[in-house]
C-alpha cells in the first residue's frame, strides 16, 4: 500500500510532459505586419469600430480612406464598413 501511495504522489509531482519551462512572453506590440499601401487607392475601404451596437462612440479605424491609411484605436465586433470617399 505504501508503494502505491508513493507511486501516485510521484506521478502527480512529475505530471504529463515533464517539468514546466518558463516561456518568454510574446510581445505583440513589437511584431510587424505589412500595412496596406493606400497611396494609389482612389476609393475607400475603411472599417470604423464602435463601442456598442448603436454606434454611440467611435473607438478606432483601420483601412484606406481616399488615399490615406487610417490605423488608430481599438477594435470591436461593432463595425461600419465605408466603401466610398
C-alpha angles and dihedrals in degrees: 000000000000093000090049092055092044091049091050092050091047091051090051092049094051097039126179119321099014128265121349116251122207109247121204113251114250109241104215094185091066097049115102125217126179114264120214117264105237098173093099097035108110094182134048131262101171132151119204118199123211134191096237144012092266090059091236098156130022108228102173150342135216131182146041120316119182095325098322133097117234114195118154143116131013135317133232141167091262103088141161118205116211117196102171137058 
